Amino acid sequence: MRTDWSAEAKKVFKSFSYAIEGIVHAVKMERNLRIHLTFTVLVCLFAVWFSVSITEWLIILLAIGAVISLELVNTALERVVDLVTEEHLPLAKQAKDVAAGAVFVFAIIAVIIGLVIFLPKIFQILN
């Protein structure tokens, strides 16, 4: 069986473009995602300033990626719930709240990761 690589490449490119379109839409529409992205820039600037190690960079990037990904999933879930019902149903609220809670839990973990990485470096400068 012969595969048309050009057609496959177009499909892959199209799927990437849909993903980017979703991210751009979320950035435009979701305040919390913009807040996370602002903190992402600040954390990356701190990481450069403090010359964090490769391992620390990887941990920071994993935390950032997880928080932003969870926020995108939360946004998608909110849209699906809104699509299903415009009523303020208890289960719809619970679904949205639980998804937001997942973002919140990992955002707290990301802050703790940042403190573990950056506080010793800050204390070293202050001493």
C-alpha positions in Angstrom: 0.0 0.0 0.0 1.4 3.3 -1.1 1.0 6.4 1.2 0.6 9.8 -0.2 3.0 11.7 2.1 1.9 15.0 0.7 -1.7 14.4 1.7 -0.6 13.1 5.1 1.6 16.2 5.7 -1.4 18.5 4.8 -3.6 16.6 7.3 -1.0 17.0 10.0 -0.4 20.7 9.2 -4.2 21.3 9.3 -4.5 19.6 12.7 -1.7 21.8 14.0 -3.4 24.9 12.7 -6.6 23.9 14.5 -4.6 23.5 17.7 -3.0 26.9 17.3 -6.4 28.4 16.5 -7.7 27.0 19.7 -4.8 28.4 21.8 -5.1 31.8 20.2 -8.8 31.9 20.9 -8.3 30.9 24.5 -5.6 33.5 25.0 -8.0 36.2 23.6 -11.0 35.1 25.6 -9.7 33.7 28.9 -8.4 36.1 31.5 -6.9 33.3 33.6 -4.9 32.0 30.7 -3.5 35.5 30.2 -2.6 35.6 33.9 -0.8 32.2 33.6 1.1 33.4 30.5 2.1 36.6 32.3 3.6 34.6 35.1 5.2 32.3 32.5 7.1 35.3 31.1 8.1 36.4 34.6 9.3 33.0 35.7 11.3 32.5 32.5 12.9 35.9 33.1 13.8 34.9 36.7 15.2 31.6 35.4 17.4 33.4 32.9 18.4 36.0 35.6 19.3 33.3 38.1 21.0 31.0 35.5 19.0 28.0 36.6 20.4 24.6 35.7 19.1 22.4 32.8 17.3 20.2 35.3 15.6 23.2 36.9 14.6 24.5 33.5 13.0 21.2 32.6 11.1 21.2 35.9 10.0 24.8 35.3 8.9 24.1 31.8 7.0 20.9 32.8 5.1 22.9 35.5 4.4 25.8 33.1 3.2 23.3 30.4 1.0 21.5 32.8 -0.7 24.6 34.2 -1.3 26.1 30.7 -2.5 22.7 29.3 -4.9 22.3 32.3 -6.2 25.8 31.7 -6.9 25.0 28.1 -8.7 21.7 29.0 -10.7 23.6 31.6 -11.7 26.2 28.9 -12.7 23.4 26.6 -14.8 21.7 29.3 -16.5 25.0 30.1 -17.4 25.5 26.4 -18.8 22.0 26.2 -20.9 22.5 29.3 -22.2 25.8 28.0 -23.0 24.1 24.7 -25.0 21.4 26.4 -27.1 23.7 28.6 -27.5 27.4 29.3 -29.4 26.6 32.5 -27.5 26.9 35.8 -27.7 23.2 36.6 -25.9 21.8 39.7 -24.1 19.2 37.7 -22.9 21.7 35.1 -21.6 23.9 37.9 -19.9 21.0 39.5 -18.2 20.0 36.2 -16.9 23.5 35.7 -15.8 23.9 39.4 -13.9 20.5 39.4 -12.1 21.4 36.2 -11.2 24.8 37.6 -10.0 23.0 40.8 -7.6 20.9 38.8 -6.0 24.0 37.4 -5.9 25.5 40.8 -4.2 22.4 42.4 -1.5 22.3 39.8 -1.0 26.1 39.9 -0.3 25.8 43.6 2.2 23.0 42.9 3.8 25.2 40.3 4.2 28.0 42.8 5.8 25.5 45.3 8.1 24.3 42.5 9.1 28.0 41.8 9.7 28.6 45.5 11.9 25.5 45.8 13.9 26.6 42.8 14.1 30.3 43.3 14.2 30.9 47.1 17.6 29.4 47.7 19.0 31.6 44.8 17.3 34.7 46.2 18.7 34.0 49.7 22.1 33.4 48.3 22.1 36.9 46.7 20.8 38.5 49.9 23.6 36.9 52.0 
